[in-house]
Amino acid sequence: MKRSIGIENGIRELGVDQDAFDEVLSRMAQTAMADRCTPTNPRQPTEEELEHIYRKSY
C-alpha cells in the first residue's frame, strides 16, 4: 500500500547515506529522549531502544 501511494519503505530509500545516518544516530536518539512527547508514551523507551528503532527503520 505504501508504494502505491508513494511512501518510501525506509530512511535509506529517502537517499540518506549509511555513514551519515550512523554518524547522527546517537544524537537522534538523544533528541527523541528529550522530546516532550516521549514521557507520555505508555512505555518509556531507553536511548538504546530508540537507536534500535531508528536502525530498523533505515
Backbone torsions as a table, in degrees:
resi	resn	phi	psi	omega
1	MET	NA	-42.8	-179.1
2	LYS	-57.8	-45.6	-178.9
3	ARG	-63.8	-36.1	-178.1
4	SER	-66.1	-24.1	178.1
5	ILE	-109.3	7.4	172.5
6	GLY	86.4	23.2	177.3
7	ILE	-95.0	128.1	-179.8
8	GLU	-65.0	157.3	-177.0
9	ASN	-86.8	-9.4	179.9
10	GLY	-178.9	177.8	-177.4
11	ILE	-64.1	-37.5	179.1
12	ARG	-57.2	-42.6	-178.8
13	GLU	-67.1	-14.5	175.2
14	LEU	-82.7	-4.0	177.6
15	GLY	94.4	13.2	-179.9
16	VAL	-80.4	125.3	179.8
17	ASP	-68.3	140.6	-178.9
18	GLN	-57.4	-44.5	-179.6
19	ASP	-64.4	-40.7	178.8
20	ALA	-65.1	-40.1	178.4
21	PHE	-62.4	-49.5	-179.8
22	ASP	-60.1	-34.5	-178.1
23	GLU	-65.5	-32.7	-176.5
24	VAL	-107.7	1.8	-175.9
25	LEU	-55.5	-48.9	-179.3
26	SER	-62.2	-41.7	179.5
27	ARG	-65.3	-37.2	177.8
28	MET	-63.7	-41.9	179.1
29	ALA	-65.8	-41.0	177.8
30	GLN	-62.6	-41.1	179.0
31	THR	-64.8	-40.9	178.2
32	ALA	-64.4	-38.3	177.9
33	MET	-64.0	-35.1	-178.2
34	ALA	-82.1	-12.4	-179.6
35	ASP	-63.5	136.1	-175.4
36	ARG	-70.7	-10.8	176.2
37	CYS	-82.5	-23.9	-176.6
38	THR	-59.1	-42.2	179.8
39	PRO	-63.8	-16.6	-179.3
40	THR	-87.8	-1.8	175.7
41	ASN	-64.6	146.1	178.0
42	PRO	-61.7	-26.9	178.5
43	ARG	-129.6	127.6	-179.4
44	GLN	-76.9	117.6	177.5
45	PRO	-79.4	155.8	171.1
46	THR	-90.5	166.7	177.8
47	GLU	-61.9	-38.0	179.0
48	GLU	-64.4	-39.6	178.2
49	GLU	-65.2	-38.7	178.2
50	LEU	-65.3	-40.3	176.6
51	GLU	-61.3	-40.2	178.8
52	HIS	-62.2	-42.8	178.1
53	ILE	-61.5	-44.8	178.2
54	TYR	-62.0	-42.6	178.9
55	ARG	-61.0	-42.9	179.3
56	LYS	-64.7	-30.4	-179.5
57	SER	-83.1	-9.4	177.8
58	TYR	-74.8	NA	NA
